[in-house]
Structure formats: structure tokens, C-alpha cells
Amino acid sequence: MTETVSMLSIVKEITSALKDKPGALLPILHDIQNALGYIPADSIPMIASELNLSRAEVHGVISFYHYFRETPPGKQTIHLCRAESCQAMGSKLLEDHVKAKLGIDFHETTADGRFSLEPVYCLGLCSCSPSMQIGNDVYGRVSNESFDGVIGEMEALS
């Protein structure tokens, strides 16, 4: 209960600070996600009320932009590149492997809360395709084996 109250107080603080700015919805959603890691469903009525929008309008914006999460992220987010260069170098096979290894799809989190998987549409490593990013670390020429090695190291550390 206190976690929900704390979350709603953060949402209230953010919406109050930004609600009078033109086009406030996107900056509010970005700030909430930056503060909480996602946009909680419980916050949608408050955001809608503060901006004089319907809940459907707020939810529509959240669901339209892939950047916004509606569930808490894992401890580590894996961003897997889906840009053309990575696709040409086999990222679809890597994507299938990653999804099978973690047991999740894009925009999902593993049952143990360790990893979330998100698509990204270019990490700027086109000459080292396929690529991925985990936290601040960017990896190029990622193979199924090198992915398994990185994930194995992370699992051993936690």
C-alpha cells in the first residue's frame, strides 16, 4: 500500500510541475518513466485528470510509443538492435535465440525479474552487426554463444 502511495505522490509531483506546459503529456510520461522505470496503470487516471484528458487518450499515447513501459522493468534491460544492418547480419536468428533463452518476447520481463527485452532501431554499431546494449554496455558482432556468455556472467554476478 505505501509503495502505491509513494508512486502516486511521485506522479502527482511530476504532473503538477509540468501540466501547464504546452504538449505536457509526453514530458510527463517521460519523467514518470525516468523516475519509476515504467508508467503504472494506477497513474493513468491521475495523469488524465490533471491534463483534462480521457484515460483512453493517455493510455493510447502510452501504448503507441514503444519506449513507454506499463510494467516494471527487469534489473537489466537488453536492447536488441533490429535495424537494417543488423538484420542483414543475422539479427533475426539472434532475436529468436534470445527470446528462447530468456523465455520472453519483446516488452516482457523474465519471471525472476532479472531481464527485460526491448527492441531498438539502431545502436550505431552498423559495422559490428548484430548488436545489443545492456545497461551502459554495448556489444557488437553478437552471436548466440557470445550472448549466452554475457548473460551467464550477469547471472553469476547476481
C-alpha positions in Angstrom: 0.0 0.0 0.0 2.7 2.5 0.9 4.5 1.7 -2.3 1.4 2.7 -4.3 1.1 5.9 -2.2 4.7 6.7 -2.8 4.4 6.0 -6.6 1.3 8.2 -6.8 3.0 11.0 -4.9 5.8 11.0 -7.5 3.3 11.0 -10.3 1.4 13.9 -8.7 4.6 15.9 -8.2 5.6 15.4 -11.9 2.2 16.1 -13.3 1.8 19.2 -11.1 5.1 20.6 -12.2 4.6 20.1 -16.0 0.8 20.1 -16.6 0.6 23.8 -17.7 3.3 23.5 -20.4 2.1 23.1 -24.0 2.1 19.4 -25.0 2.7 18.3 -21.4 1.7 14.7 -21.8 4.9 13.3 -23.4 7.2 15.2 -21.0 5.1 13.9 -18.0 5.2 10.4 -19.3 9.0 10.5 -19.8 9.6 12.0 -16.4 7.4 9.3 -14.7 9.2 6.5 -16.6 12.5 8.0 -15.7 11.5 8.2 -12.0 9.7 4.9 -11.7 11.1 2.8 -14.6 7.6 2.4 -16.1 4.2 4.1 -16.3 2.0 2.3 -13.7 -1.7 1.7 -14.6 -2.7 3.3 -11.3 -1.2 6.6 -12.5 -3.3 6.9 -15.7 -6.4 8.3 -14.0 -4.4 10.9 -12.2 -2.5 12.0 -15.3 -5.7 12.2 -17.3 -7.4 14.2 -14.6 -4.5 16.7 -14.3 -4.4 17.2 -18.1 -8.2 17.2 -18.6 -7.8 14.2 -20.9 -9.7 10.9 -21.0 -7.9 7.8 -19.6 -8.2 6.3 -23.2 -6.2 9.3 -24.6 -3.4 8.8 -22.0 -3.4 5.0 -22.5 -3.4 5.5 -26.3 -0.2 7.6 -26.1 1.5 5.1 -23.8 0.6 2.1 -25.9 1.5 3.9 -29.2 5.1 4.7 -28.3 7.2 1.5 -27.7 9.5 3.4 -25.4 7.0 3.5 -22.6 6.6 0.5 -20.3 3.5 -0.4 -18.5 5.1 -3.0 -16.3 8.2 -2.7 -14.1 11.4 -3.4 -15.9 13.9 -6.1 -15.0 17.1 -5.4 -13.2 18.8 -5.3 -16.6 17.2 -4.3 -19.9 18.6 -5.9 -23.0 18.1 -3.7 -26.1 18.4 -5.8 -29.2 19.1 -3.9 -32.5 16.5 -4.5 -35.3 17.9 -2.0 -37.8 18.6 -3.0 -41.4 22.4 -3.6 -41.0 21.8 -5.9 -38.0 19.0 -7.7 -39.9 21.3 -8.3 -42.8 23.9 -9.8 -40.5 21.5 -12.3 -38.9 19.9 -10.5 -36.0 16.6 -12.3 -36.6 18.3 -15.6 -35.7 19.9 -13.9 -32.7 16.5 -12.5 -31.7 14.9 -16.0 -31.8 17.7 -17.3 -29.7 17.5 -14.5 -27.1 13.7 -14.9 -26.8 14.0 -18.7 -26.4 16.9 -18.4 -23.9 15.1 -15.9 -21.7 11.6 -17.3 -22.3 10.2 -13.8 -23.1 9.2 -11.7 -26.0 9.9 -8.0 -26.7 8.4 -5.7 -24.0 8.4 -8.5 -21.4 10.4 -9.3 -18.3 11.7 -12.7 -17.1 9.8 -14.3 -14.3 12.7 -13.8 -11.9 12.8 -10.1 -12.7 16.4 -10.1 -13.9 16.0 -9.2 -17.6 13.7 -7.2 -19.8 13.9 -7.4 -23.6 13.3 -4.3 -25.8 13.8 -3.7 -29.5 16.0 -0.8 -30.6 16.3 0.5 -34.1 20.0 1.3 -34.3 22.8 1.4 -31.7 25.2 3.0 -34.2 27.3 -0.2 -34.5 26.4 -1.0 -38.1 29.9 -2.1 -38.9 29.7 -4.6 -36.0 26.3 -6.0 -36.6 24.4 -7.6 -35.0 24.5 -5.5 -31.8 22.9 -5.2 -28.4 23.0 -2.9 -25.4 22.7 -4.0 -21.7 22.8 -1.0 -19.3 25.6 1.2 -20.5 27.5 -1.6 -22.2 27.2 -2.0 -26.0 28.1 -5.3 -27.7 28.9 -5.8 -31.4 29.1 -8.9 -33.5 26.8 -10.7 -31.1 26.4 -14.4 -31.7 24.2 -16.8 -29.8 27.3 -18.0 -28.0 28.5 -14.6 -27.0 25.0 -13.6 -25.9 24.9 -16.7 -23.7 28.3 -15.8 -22.3 27.3 -12.3 -21.4 24.0 -13.4 -19.8 25.9 -16.2 -17.9 28.3 -13.7 -16.5 25.5 -11.4 -15.4 23.6 -14.3 -13.7 26.7 -15.4 -11.9 27.2 -11.8 -10.5 23.7 -11.5 -9.2 
